[in-house]
């Protein structure tokens, strides 16, 4: 355990430009996918939305939330907040998958793709528990 | 910790900059909404030239 000066994370992902660029890049990918799918107008809408998100990331530096999401304003407290928020989001998504699966099955359908999504979530969680336990 | 900081006449921002954390983190520690990690607690104690026990207390400790 290091007892030297506490420092914030550094690296490409912590640059204030990374998330804005990533947002725009994701928008371009979404445009390409929707264009291929025959919905270019929706693709341009998605690119517009993701570009707007990138602008918020770039110029929203007064907000600790924006700085934390962007990466350059993170310290140990925000890393903890990020971890808890990720876990909470994961629980919400898993619950949504379970509910959707049950609804599909109650309608007489197979439950796909929710059954697969739920299985992947359970497997990922179990593997993560095992890996983290082994490492600690 | 707030008392120690005020005795040295430094702001939360200045303390945060010295320890490379956010001002909000310092504020959260002072208002006991956030418990710092051991490295950060040691760094804070070292900054104030005190022991960890002099800077922090554990609620409900025996």
Backbone of each chain as ProteinMPNN parsed JSONL, in Angstrom:
{"seq_chain_A": "XXXXXXXXXXXXXXXXXXXXXXXXXXXXXXXXXXXXXXXXXXXXXXXXXXXXXXXXXXXXXXXXXXXXXXXXXXXXXXXXXXXXXXXXXXXXXXXXXXXXXXXXXXXXXXXXXXXXXXXXXXXXXXXXXXXXXXXX", "coords_chain_A": {"N_chain_A": [[0.852, -1.191, 0.0], [0.628, 2.134, -0.928], [1.746, 5.05, 0.657], [2.209, 7.512, -0.242], [1.751, 10.749, -1.792], [-1.655, 11.398, -2.488], [-3.148, 10.929, -5.587], [-4.968, 11.935, -8.488], [-6.482, 9.916, -11.032], [-4.734, 9.388, -14.052], [-4.311, 9.642, -17.621], [-5.364, 8.715, -20.988], [-8.156, 8.373, -20.964], [-8.857, 10.144, -18.997], [-8.592, 12.63, -19.976], [-10.065, 15.792, -20.739], [-11.087, 15.83, -23.232], [-11.701, 13.278, -24.055], [-14.277, 12.035, -23.484], [-16.107, 13.806, -24.877], [-15.15, 13.375, -27.516], [-15.525, 10.633, -27.721], [-18.291, 10.477, -27.505], [-19.156, 11.741, -29.852], [-17.962, 10.036, -31.709], [-19.337, 7.687, -31.154], [-21.844, 8.499, -31.937], [-21.434, 8.749, -34.679], [-20.997, 6.086, -35.344], [-23.492, 5.049, -34.686], [-25.009, 6.404, -36.58], [-23.976, 5.242, -38.905], [-24.798, 2.585, -38.532], [-27.586, 2.847, -38.474], [-27.995, 3.928, -40.96], [-27.212, 1.847, -42.615], [-29.226, 0.138, -41.865], [-31.337, 1.282, -43.104], [-32.463, 3.593, -42.133], [-31.603, 6.454, -42.313], [-32.291, 9.042, -41.479], [-33.013, 8.789, -38.791], [-30.533, 8.065, -37.924], [-29.031, 10.418, -38.306], [-30.345, 11.958, -36.448], [-29.607, 10.612, -34.107], [-26.865, 11.064, -34.186], [-26.883, 13.808, -33.84], [-27.919, 14.015, -31.244], [-25.931, 12.678, -29.759], [-23.774, 14.305, -30.325], [-24.598, 16.626, -29.081], [-24.5, 15.716, -26.466], [-21.75, 15.395, -26.281], [-20.958, 18.074, -26.399], [-22.011, 19.026, -24.015], [-20.434, 17.579, -22.241], [-17.988, 18.733, -22.834], [-18.192, 21.471, -22.212], [-19.336, 21.581, -19.73], [-17.903, 21.894, -17.392], [-18.107, 23.111, -14.873], [-19.685, 21.662, -13.271], [-19.497, 19.124, -10.878], [-20.467, 16.606, -11.343], [-20.488, 16.398, -14.152], [-17.745, 16.712, -14.66], [-16.794, 14.463, -13.348], [-18.038, 12.387, -14.816], [-16.847, 12.899, -17.214], [-14.205, 12.355, -16.691], [-11.85, 13.743, -16.035], [-12.128, 14.922, -13.634], [-11.93, 13.203, -11.537], [-11.569, 11.712, -8.354], [-10.725, 9.679, -5.475], [-13.133, 9.599, -4.106], [-15.061, 10.102, -6.083], [-14.566, 7.903, -7.659], [-15.554, 5.897, -6.017], [-18.24, 6.676, -5.956], [-18.822, 6.301, -8.655], [-18.536, 3.53, -8.869], [-20.603, 2.589, -7.198], [-22.786, 3.704, -8.518], [-22.63, 2.379, -10.955], [-23.136, -0.236, -10.111], [-25.759, 0.089, -9.164], [-27.077, 0.793, -11.542], [-26.666, -1.569, -12.923], [-28.199, -3.354, -11.394], [-30.752, -2.321, -11.844], [-31.013, -2.717, -14.627], [-30.84, -5.514, -14.758], [-33.109, -6.229, -13.298], [-35.046, -5.165, -15.018], [-34.646, -6.819, -17.224], [-35.378, -9.308, -16.144], [-38.084, -8.846, -15.527], [-39.066, -8.274, -18.089], [-38.555, -10.718, -19.305], [-40.276, -12.418, -17.867], [-42.74, -11.333, -18.585], [-42.756, -11.837, -21.33], [-42.724, -14.644, -21.328], [-45.122, -15.134, -20.01], [-46.815, -14.305, -21.964], [-46.695, -16.361, -23.625], [-44.498, -16.632, -25.183], [-41.025, -17.433, -26.026], [-39.27, -16.111, -24.395], [-36.892, -15.178, -25.192], [-34.969, -12.288, -26.303], [-34.43, -12.049, -23.661], [-33.992, -14.053, -21.827], [-31.46, -14.957, -22.478], [-29.982, -12.624, -22.042], [-30.341, -12.328, -19.298], [-29.071, -14.655, -18.418], [-26.456, -14.156, -19.242], [-25.88, -11.937, -17.651], [-26.03, -13.061, -15.074], [-23.987, -14.97, -15.224], [-21.768, -13.318, -15.734], [-21.691, -11.865, -13.362], [-21.179, -13.878, -11.482], [-18.69, -14.812, -12.327], [-17.207, -12.465, -11.969], [-17.354, -12.158, -9.186], [-15.925, -14.424, -8.371], [-13.396, -13.926, -9.554], [-12.617, -11.487, -8.356], [-12.6, -12.252, -5.709], [-10.558, -14.094, -5.744], [-8.415, -12.478, -6.334], [-8.194, -10.865, -4.148]], "CA_chain_A": [[0.0, 0.0, 0.0], [1.41, 3.351, -1.011], [1.302, 6.134, 1.527], [2.666, 8.754, -0.829], [0.67, 11.706, -2.098], [-2.818, 10.863, -3.194], [-3.263, 11.638, -6.86], [-6.089, 11.547, -9.328], [-6.129, 9.066, -12.156], [-4.241, 10.062, -15.252], [-4.386, 8.789, -18.802], [-6.167, 9.234, -22.096], [-9.572, 8.439, -20.624], [-9.105, 11.206, -18.049], [-8.52, 13.911, -20.67], [-11.396, 16.37, -20.882], [-11.523, 15.665, -24.616], [-12.01, 11.892, -24.38], [-15.714, 11.745, -23.535], [-16.732, 14.472, -26.03], [-14.78, 12.682, -28.756], [-16.176, 9.324, -27.693], [-19.724, 10.686, -27.763], [-19.324, 12.011, -31.289], [-17.612, 8.802, -32.423], [-20.465, 6.764, -30.982], [-22.908, 9.028, -32.793], [-21.1, 8.395, -36.064], [-21.229, 4.637, -35.458], [-24.945, 4.859, -34.691], [-25.458, 6.868, -37.893], [-23.612, 4.218, -39.885], [-25.634, 1.405, -38.32], [-28.963, 3.165, -38.864], [-27.981, 4.125, -42.417], [-27.213, 0.491, -43.175], [-30.54, -0.434, -41.591], [-32.353, 1.936, -43.915], [-33.077, 4.709, -41.409], [-30.564, 7.492, -42.165], [-32.788, 10.212, -40.742], [-32.841, 8.466, -37.362], [-29.095, 8.074, -37.667], [-28.605, 11.81, -38.129], [-30.887, 12.376, -35.149], [-28.755, 10.034, -33.062], [-25.593, 11.803, -34.223], [-27.151, 15.115, -33.231], [-28.055, 13.841, -29.791], [-24.619, 12.335, -29.186], [-22.929, 15.499, -30.441], [-25.038, 17.519, -27.997], [-23.928, 15.14, -25.232], [-20.326, 15.738, -26.308], [-20.842, 19.506, -26.071], [-22.259, 19.144, -22.567], [-19.229, 17.091, -21.574], [-16.858, 19.626, -23.072], [-18.37, 22.797, -21.621], [-20.029, 21.517, -18.45], [-16.861, 21.647, -16.396], [-18.387, 23.664, -13.556], [-20.416, 20.65, -12.52], [-18.679, 17.984, -10.452], [-21.015, 15.413, -12.004], [-19.991, 16.375, -15.537], [-16.297, 16.466, -14.613], [-16.598, 13.058, -12.99], [-18.406, 11.551, -15.968], [-15.865, 13.152, -18.267], [-13.007, 11.62, -16.313], [-10.72, 14.546, -15.579], [-12.357, 15.459, -12.291], [-12.171, 12.069, -10.645], [-10.658, 11.333, -7.289], [-11.151, 8.418, -4.892], [-14.556, 9.686, -3.737], [-15.869, 9.934, -7.285], [-14.413, 6.51, -8.083], [-16.512, 5.143, -5.208], [-19.578, 7.03, -6.454], [-18.958, 5.651, -9.958], [-18.721, 2.1, -8.636], [-21.951, 2.379, -6.654], [-23.753, 4.038, -9.57], [-22.583, 1.281, -11.924], [-23.842, -1.366, -9.504], [-27.188, 0.412, -9.142], [-27.565, 0.686, -12.921], [-26.684, -2.99, -13.242], [-29.369, -3.967, -10.736], [-31.952, -1.851, -12.562], [-31.088, -3.392, -15.925], [-31.137, -6.937, -14.524], [-34.528, -6.298, -12.935], [-35.824, -4.931, -16.238], [-34.535, -8.039, -18.04], [-36.193, -10.346, -15.506], [-39.5, -8.493, -15.717], [-39.383, -8.448, -19.509], [-38.57, -12.171, -19.554], [-41.516, -12.97, -17.287], [-43.864, -10.866, -19.4], [-42.72, -12.582, -22.591], [-43.113, -16.03, -21.053], [-46.559, -15.116, -19.689], [-47.528, -14.129, -23.235], [-46.572, -17.604, -24.375], [-43.304, -16.617, -26.026], [-39.897, -18.186, -25.481], [-38.522, -15.334, -23.41], [-35.707, -14.605, -25.852], [-33.58, -12.51, -25.897], [-34.238, -11.686, -22.255], [-33.428, -15.173, -21.075], [-30.018, -14.934, -22.735], [-29.412, -11.461, -21.349], [-30.302, -12.641, -17.874], [-28.037, -15.672, -18.196], [-25.152, -13.48, -19.376], [-25.7, -11.105, -16.462], [-25.74, -13.937, -13.936], [-22.667, -15.56, -15.425], [-20.763, -12.265, -15.564], [-21.619, -11.538, -11.937], [-20.533, -14.989, -10.781], [-17.263, -14.794, -12.694], [-16.599, -11.293, -11.332], [-17.211, -12.474, -7.76], [-14.827, -15.377, -8.245], [-12.134, -13.28, -9.907], [-12.281, -10.484, -7.339], [-12.286, -12.963, -4.471], [-9.256, -14.724, -5.927], [-7.391, -11.439, -6.356], [-8.112, -10.079, -2.896]], "C_chain_A": [[0.884, 1.235, 0.0], [0.858, 4.383, -0.048], [1.837, 7.463, 1.036], [1.483, 9.659, -1.138], [-0.459, 11.042, -2.862], [-2.953, 11.614, -4.508], [-4.451, 11.113, -7.633], [-5.582, 10.666, -10.452], [-5.667, 9.911, -13.325], [-4.4, 9.128, -16.42], [-5.304, 9.389, -19.827], [-7.612, 9.4, -21.678], [-9.862, 9.554, -19.646], [-8.937, 12.57, -18.695], [-9.931, 14.439, -20.845], [-11.928, 16.211, -22.296], [-12.032, 14.254, -24.914], [-13.513, 11.657, -24.501], [-16.426, 12.51, -24.653], [-16.413, 13.764, -27.348], [-15.457, 11.319, -28.838], [-17.653, 9.447, -28.013], [-19.969, 10.9, -29.253], [-19.023, 10.753, -32.098], [-18.743, 7.784, -32.331], [-21.65, 7.201, -31.841], [-22.684, 8.674, -34.248], [-21.359, 6.908, -36.307], [-22.715, 4.34, -35.526], [-25.534, 5.296, -36.03], [-25.186, 5.803, -38.948], [-24.538, 3.009, -39.771], [-27.068, 1.662, -38.798], [-29.055, 3.402, -40.367], [-28.037, 2.77, -43.114], [-28.574, -0.154, -42.995], [-31.668, 0.253, -42.335], [-33.068, 3.087, -43.231], [-32.055, 5.835, -41.217], [-31.029, 8.703, -41.375], [-32.651, 9.985, -39.237], [-31.37, 8.496, -36.984], [-28.563, 9.477, -37.465], [-29.155, 12.376, -36.818], [-30.028, 11.862, -34.008], [-27.421, 10.76, -33.006], [-25.764, 13.178, -33.587], [-27.231, 15.027, -31.717], [-26.686, 13.567, -29.158], [-23.653, 13.507, -29.277], [-23.293, 16.505, -29.341], [-24.498, 17.027, -26.651], [-22.446, 15.484, -25.139], [-20.09, 17.189, -25.934], [-21.045, 19.725, -24.574], [-21.028, 18.683, -21.79], [-18.092, 18.108, -21.672], [-16.981, 20.935, -22.301], [-19.077, 22.778, -20.269], [-19.101, 21.338, -17.279], [-17.109, 22.217, -15.016], [-19.062, 22.634, -12.657], [-19.495, 19.488, -12.155], [-19.15, 16.705, -11.133], [-20.461, 15.294, -13.42], [-18.495, 16.072, -15.553], [-16.01, 15.01, -14.266], [-16.923, 12.112, -14.128], [-17.38, 11.69, -17.081], [-14.56, 12.45, -17.96], [-11.903, 12.461, -15.72], [-10.915, 15.07, -14.163], [-12.508, 14.371, -11.244], [-11.104, 11.963, -9.567], [-11.235, 10.078, -6.644], [-12.643, 8.444, -4.543], [-15.423, 9.482, -4.974], [-15.739, 8.517, -7.833], [-15.379, 5.622, -7.31], [-17.937, 5.413, -5.681], [-19.843, 6.312, -7.771], [-19.25, 4.163, -9.793], [-20.137, 1.8, -8.14], [-23.003, 2.666, -7.712], [-23.796, 2.933, -10.627], [-23.335, 0.065, -11.391], [-25.35, -1.125, -9.503], [-27.796, 0.281, -10.537], [-27.658, -0.776, -13.337], [-27.886, -3.691, -12.643], [-30.651, -3.571, -11.468], [-32.105, -2.59, -13.888], [-31.452, -4.863, -15.752], [-32.603, -7.114, -14.143], [-35.421, -6.112, -14.159], [-35.801, -6.173, -17.128], [-35.412, -9.147, -17.466], [-37.679, -10.092, -15.73], [-39.914, -8.709, -17.165], [-39.463, -9.929, -19.872], [-39.883, -12.777, -19.066], [-42.741, -12.561, -18.112], [-43.928, -11.646, -20.706], [-43.182, -14.022, -22.398], [-44.605, -16.111, -20.757], [-47.406, -14.934, -20.947], [-47.457, -15.388, -24.091], [-45.369, -17.643, -25.293], [-42.158, -17.343, -25.32], [-39.138, -17.43, -24.39], [-37.235, -14.746, -23.971], [-35.99, -13.16, -26.274], [-33.327, -12.291, -24.413], [-33.646, -12.821, -21.424], [-31.907, -15.224, -21.263], [-29.339, -13.778, -22.01], [-29.3, -11.723, -19.852], [-29.223, -13.662, -17.546], [-26.644, -15.05, -18.279], [-24.868, -12.631, -18.138], [-25.332, -11.965, -15.252], [-24.352, -14.54, -14.033], [-21.562, -14.519, -15.201], [-20.584, -11.926, -14.089], [-20.868, -12.621, -11.164], [-19.032, -15.018, -11.063], [-16.544, -13.629, -12.019], [-16.369, -11.545, -9.84], [-16.009, -13.391, -7.552], [-13.476, -14.729, -8.504], [-11.695, -12.287, -8.832], [-11.923, -11.157, -6.015], [-10.887, -13.571, -4.558], [-8.136, -13.7, -5.834], [-7.203, -10.747, -5.009], [-7.609, -10.915, -1.728]], "O_chain_A": [[1.782, 1.366, 0.832], [-0.355, 4.569, 0.049], [1.915, 8.429, 1.795], [0.346, 9.353, -0.779], [-0.238, 10.232, -3.763], [-2.874, 12.842, -4.519], [-4.879, 9.975, -7.445], [-4.395, 10.673, -10.779], [-6.161, 11.016, -13.547], [-4.604, 7.929, -16.229], [-5.941, 10.417, -19.598], [-8.24, 10.415, -21.979], [-11.031, 9.899, -19.467], [-9.123, 13.585, -18.024], [-10.874, 13.678, -21.066], [-13.114, 16.439, -22.532], [-12.72, 14.047, -25.913], [-13.975, 11.133, -25.515], [-17.277, 11.929, -25.328], [-17.292, 13.576, -28.189], [-15.907, 10.905, -29.906], [-18.207, 8.605, -28.721], [-20.878, 10.309, -29.835], [-19.733, 10.437, -33.053], [-19.064, 7.106, -33.307], [-22.366, 6.37, -32.4], [-23.625, 8.339, -34.967], [-21.88, 6.524, -37.355], [-23.158, 3.499, -36.308], [-26.44, 4.651, -36.558], [-26.044, 5.497, -39.777], [-25.005, 2.475, -40.777], [-27.682, 0.81, -39.44], [-30.082, 3.109, -40.979], [-28.794, 2.568, -44.063], [-29.033, -0.902, -43.858], [-32.827, -0.145, -42.216], [-34.135, 3.516, -43.669], [-31.679, 6.139, -40.085], [-30.232, 9.325, -40.672], [-32.227, 10.876, -38.501], [-31.004, 8.896, -35.878], [-27.748, 9.719, -36.575], [-28.495, 13.181, -36.16], [-29.752, 12.588, -33.053], [-26.901, 11.041, -31.926], [-24.878, 13.651, -32.874], [-26.679, 15.863, -31.002], [-26.337, 14.162, -28.139], [-22.805, 13.682, -28.402], [-22.422, 17.146, -28.752], [-24.092, 17.824, -25.806], [-21.942, 15.822, -24.068], [-19.129, 17.504, -25.232], [-20.335, 20.513, -23.948], [-20.628, 19.311, -20.81], [-17.338, 18.314, -20.722], [-15.986, 21.452, -21.793], [-19.385, 23.834, -19.716], [-19.457, 20.707, -16.284], [-16.407, 21.859, -14.071], [-19.009, 22.733, -11.432], [-18.803, 18.938, -13.012], [-18.347, 15.831, -11.46], [-20.02, 14.223, -13.836], [-18.03, 15.271, -16.364], [-15.097, 14.398, -14.821], [-16.191, 11.156, -14.384], [-17.081, 10.734, -17.796], [-13.873, 11.995, -18.875], [-11.082, 11.941, -14.964], [-9.983, 15.6, -13.559], [-13.128, 14.577, -10.201], [-9.909, 12.104, -9.827], [-12.144, 9.466, -7.205], [-13.332, 7.432, -4.669], [-16.419, 8.761, -4.916], [-16.689, 7.984, -8.407], [-15.961, 4.697, -7.876], [-18.745, 4.491, -5.793], [-20.932, 5.781, -7.992], [-20.1, 3.605, -10.487], [-20.783, 0.866, -8.614], [-24.004, 1.954, -7.801], [-24.865, 2.592, -11.134], [-24.08, -0.584, -12.125], [-26.127, -2.03, -9.806], [-28.886, -0.269, -10.701], [-28.602, -1.179, -14.016], [-28.52, -4.522, -13.294], [-31.532, -4.405, -11.681], [-33.2, -3.036, -14.231], [-32.269, -5.399, -16.5], [-33.262, -8.043, -14.612], [-36.423, -6.809, -14.321], [-36.819, -6.537, -17.716], [-36.107, -9.842, -18.206], [-38.433, -11.002, -16.075], [-40.981, -9.258, -17.439], [-40.325, -10.343, -20.646], [-40.519, -13.556, -19.777], [-43.661, -13.356, -18.307], [-45.0, -12.066, -21.141], [-43.941, -14.554, -23.209], [-45.279, -17.043, -21.196], [-48.563, -15.352, -20.995], [-48.082, -15.469, -25.149], [-45.222, -18.568, -26.092], [-42.293, -17.803, -24.186], [-38.451, -18.034, -23.566], [-36.574, -13.93, -23.329], [-37.137, -12.83, -26.576], [-32.187, -12.334, -23.949], [-32.909, -12.597, -20.464], [-31.165, -15.501, -20.32], [-28.26, -13.934, -21.439], [-28.298, -11.386, -19.221], [-28.543, -13.553, -16.525], [-25.762, -15.377, -17.485], [-23.744, -12.612, -17.638], [-24.421, -11.624, -14.497], [-23.627, -14.612, -13.041], [-20.55, -14.804, -14.56], [-19.463, -11.724, -13.623], [-20.034, -12.327, -10.308], [-18.218, -15.219, -10.163], [-15.414, -13.776, -11.553], [-15.322, -11.19, -9.297], [-15.183, -13.161, -6.669], [-12.521, -14.956, -7.761], [-10.525, -12.259, -8.449], [-11.047, -10.687, -5.29], [-10.132, -13.566, -3.586], [-7.051, -13.991, -5.33], [-6.173, -10.12, -4.764], [-7.484, -10.406, -0.614]]}, "seq_chain_B": "XXXXXXXXXXXXXXXXXXXXXXXXXXXXXXXXXXXXXXXXXXXXXXXXXXXXXXXXXXXXXX", "coords_chain_B": {"N_chain_B": [[-11.469, 18.104, 11.362], [-12.083, 20.328, 9.929], [-11.639, 22.343, 11.745], [-8.852, 22.214, 12.084], [-8.058, 22.939, 9.529], [-9.031, 25.549, 9.373], [-7.574, 26.742, 11.357], [-5.139, 26.849, 10.174], [-5.678, 28.612, 8.277], [-6.481, 28.078, 5.614], [-8.251, 27.415, 2.576], [-10.932, 25.166, 1.579], [-10.574, 24.531, -1.085], [-7.844, 25.038, -1.461], [-6.714, 23.14, 0.229], [-7.668, 20.87, -1.009], [-6.385, 21.037, -3.489], [-3.756, 20.737, -2.686], [-3.728, 18.099, -1.906], [-4.522, 16.821, -4.115], [-7.214, 16.144, -4.62], [-10.768, 16.587, -5.109], [-12.496, 19.666, -4.31], [-15.013, 19.197, -3.376], [-14.744, 16.698, -2.268], [-13.173, 17.211, -0.002], [-14.98, 18.805, 1.381], [-17.022, 16.929, 1.789], [-15.725, 15.149, 3.483], [-15.281, 16.764, 5.715], [-17.895, 17.275, 6.5], [-18.6, 14.821, 7.249], [-19.809, 13.085, 5.492], [-18.437, 11.484, 3.863], [-16.039, 8.947, 4.143], [-12.626, 9.016, 4.163], [-10.155, 7.172, 2.25], [-7.525, 5.019, 3.513], [-4.883, 5.819, 2.57], [-5.486, 8.508, 1.84], [-6.384, 9.533, 4.272], [-4.057, 9.314, 5.778], [-2.461, 11.046, 4.307], [-3.775, 13.447, 4.752], [-3.432, 13.702, 7.525], [-0.672, 13.897, 7.595], [-0.352, 16.285, 6.22], [-1.41, 18.128, 8.0], [0.358, 17.768, 9.969], [-0.184, 16.08, 12.085], [-1.273, 13.237, 14.027], [-3.192, 10.469, 12.68], [-5.25, 9.827, 14.421], [-5.609, 12.191, 15.759], [-6.714, 13.788, 13.851], [-8.939, 12.463, 12.825], [-11.922, 10.815, 14.033], [-13.542, 7.875, 15.154], [-16.873, 7.086, 14.878], [-18.737, 5.929, 17.571], [-16.738, 4.421, 18.63], [-15.037, 2.176, 20.854]], "CA_chain_B": [[-10.56, 18.475, 10.301], [-12.386, 21.715, 9.56], [-10.962, 23.238, 12.7], [-7.428, 22.23, 11.75], [-7.904, 23.708, 8.287], [-9.264, 26.984, 9.649], [-6.452, 27.225, 12.169], [-4.032, 27.136, 9.258], [-6.162, 29.67, 7.383], [-6.515, 27.664, 4.209], [-9.589, 27.096, 2.102], [-11.141, 23.785, 1.143], [-9.966, 24.404, -2.413], [-6.386, 24.975, -1.323], [-6.396, 21.833, 0.81], [-7.946, 19.873, -2.051], [-5.325, 21.12, -4.491], [-2.527, 20.188, -2.103], [-3.853, 16.642, -1.803], [-4.946, 16.339, -5.434], [-8.584, 15.652, -4.638], [-11.675, 17.686, -5.414], [-12.964, 20.444, -3.154], [-16.215, 18.519, -2.868], [-14.299, 15.59, -1.422], [-12.786, 17.798, 1.282], [-16.221, 19.211, 2.032], [-17.72, 15.72, 2.228], [-14.997, 14.613, 4.645], [-15.534, 17.656, 6.853], [-19.3, 17.125, 6.926], [-18.738, 13.41, 7.627], [-20.605, 12.341, 4.515], [-17.532, 10.582, 3.156], [-14.886, 8.497, 4.923], [-11.506, 8.895, 3.224], [-9.369, 5.944, 2.266], [-6.38, 5.099, 4.426], [-3.854, 6.709, 2.031], [-5.909, 9.903, 1.915], [-6.395, 9.908, 5.686], [-2.655, 9.5, 6.178], [-1.975, 12.26, 3.646], [-4.37, 14.58, 5.478], [-2.758, 13.81, 8.818], [0.681, 14.382, 7.31], [-0.475, 17.695, 5.823], [-1.625, 18.935, 9.205], [1.421, 17.41, 10.916], [-0.829, 15.464, 13.237], [-1.526, 11.811, 13.825], [-4.523, 10.205, 12.133], [-6.219, 9.848, 15.525], [-5.879, 13.579, 16.118], [-7.494, 14.412, 12.776], [-10.208, 11.761, 12.644], [-12.407, 9.991, 15.121], [-14.467, 6.839, 14.687], [-18.141, 7.162, 15.615], [-19.131, 4.73, 18.301], [-15.59, 3.603, 18.983], [-15.041, 1.826, 22.28]], "C_chain_B": [[-10.798, 19.928, 9.869], [-11.667, 22.694, 10.484], [-9.479, 23.355, 12.386], [-7.184, 23.083, 10.502], [-8.045, 25.201, 8.544], [-8.143, 27.568, 10.486], [-5.264, 27.576, 11.284], [-4.441, 28.133, 8.186], [-6.06, 29.286, 5.91], [-7.933, 27.259, 3.848], [-9.689, 25.612, 1.759], [-10.465, 23.542, -0.209], [-8.453, 24.259, -2.343], [-5.962, 23.622, -0.765], [-6.588, 20.744, -0.24], [-6.834, 19.854, -3.09], [-4.031, 20.504, -3.968], [-2.545, 18.665, -2.076], [-4.34, 16.01, -3.095], [-6.271, 15.585, -5.377], [-9.488, 16.843, -4.939], [-12.082, 18.424, -4.139], [-14.188, 19.773, -2.527], [-15.852, 17.344, -1.975], [-13.9, 16.106, -0.041], [-14.035, 18.195, 2.058], [-16.97, 17.999, 2.58], [-17.044, 15.081, 3.441], [-15.303, 15.452, 5.873], [-16.955, 17.532, 7.375], [-19.636, 15.678, 7.236], [-19.708, 12.654, 6.721], [-19.753, 11.339, 3.75], [-16.358, 10.247, 4.076], [-13.715, 8.289, 3.97], [-10.839, 7.537, 3.328], [-8.179, 6.122, 3.204], [-5.263, 5.973, 3.849], [-4.232, 8.186, 2.122], [-5.93, 10.385, 3.36], [-4.975, 10.154, 6.191], [-2.086, 10.778, 5.568], [-2.521, 13.504, 4.346], [-3.669, 14.786, 6.808], [-1.348, 14.374, 8.625], [0.663, 15.862, 6.95], [-0.6, 18.588, 7.049], [-0.562, 18.668, 10.272], [0.838, 16.908, 12.231], [-0.887, 13.961, 13.0], [-2.934, 11.644, 13.265], [-5.577, 10.31, 13.221], [-6.542, 11.274, 15.95], [-6.761, 14.262, 15.076], [-8.875, 13.787, 12.654], [-10.604, 11.058, 13.936], [-13.4, 9.011, 14.52], [-15.713, 6.927, 15.531], [-18.433, 5.848, 16.306], [-17.957, 3.862, 18.685], [-15.569, 3.379, 20.474], [-13.798, 2.385, 22.965]], "O_chain_B": [[-9.873, 20.651, 9.501], [-11.16, 23.729, 10.052], [-8.913, 24.447, 12.416], [-6.222, 23.849, 10.437], [-7.288, 26.013, 8.011], [-7.798, 28.742, 10.348], [-4.485, 28.476, 11.594], [-3.656, 28.461, 7.297], [-5.61, 30.071, 5.075], [-8.71, 26.821, 4.697], [-8.686, 24.905, 1.663], [-9.867, 22.491, -0.442], [-7.856, 23.463, -3.069], [-4.983, 23.03, -1.218], [-5.783, 19.819, -0.349], [-6.393, 18.788, -3.521], [-3.304, 19.836, -4.705], [-1.505, 18.02, -2.208], [-4.547, 14.798, -3.159], [-6.433, 14.534, -5.997], [-9.019, 17.979, -5.015], [-12.018, 17.876, -3.039], [-14.367, 19.785, -1.309], [-16.576, 17.032, -1.03], [-14.252, 15.505, 0.973], [-14.129, 17.945, 3.26], [-17.489, 18.034, 3.695], [-17.715, 14.539, 4.319], [-15.556, 14.913, 6.95], [-17.187, 17.671, 8.575], [-20.797, 15.334, 7.458], [-20.349, 11.694, 7.149], [-20.277, 10.455, 3.072], [-15.764, 11.127, 4.7], [-13.803, 7.465, 3.059], [-10.937, 6.847, 4.343], [-7.869, 7.234, 3.632], [-4.73, 6.81, 4.577], [-3.389, 9.022, 2.446], [-5.538, 11.517, 3.643], [-4.73, 11.097, 6.944], [-1.331, 11.504, 6.214], [-1.808, 14.495, 4.51], [-3.347, 15.915, 7.177], [-0.895, 15.22, 9.396], [1.564, 16.608, 7.335], [0.012, 19.653, 7.132], [-0.584, 19.27, 11.345], [1.296, 17.256, 13.32], [-0.588, 13.479, 11.907], [-3.763, 12.549, 13.357], [-6.671, 10.82, 12.982], [-7.636, 11.537, 16.449], [-7.475, 15.214, 15.394], [-9.862, 14.482, 12.411], [-9.776, 10.752, 14.795], [-14.023, 9.293, 13.496], [-15.642, 6.855, 16.758], [-18.38, 4.783, 15.691], [-18.136, 2.694, 19.03], [-15.998, 4.221, 21.262], [-13.618, 2.196, 24.168]]}, "name": "protein", "num_of_chains": 2, "seq": "XXXXXXXXXXXXXXXXXXXXXXXXXXXXXXXXXXXXXXXXXXXXXXXXXXXXXXXXXXXXXXXXXXXXXXXXXXXXXXXXXXXXXXXXXXXXXXXXXXXXXXXXXXXXXXXXXXXXXXXXXXXXXXXXXXXXXXXXXXXXXXXXXXXXXXXXXXXXXXXXXXXXXXXXXXXXXXXXXXXXXXXXXXXXXXXXXXXXXX"}
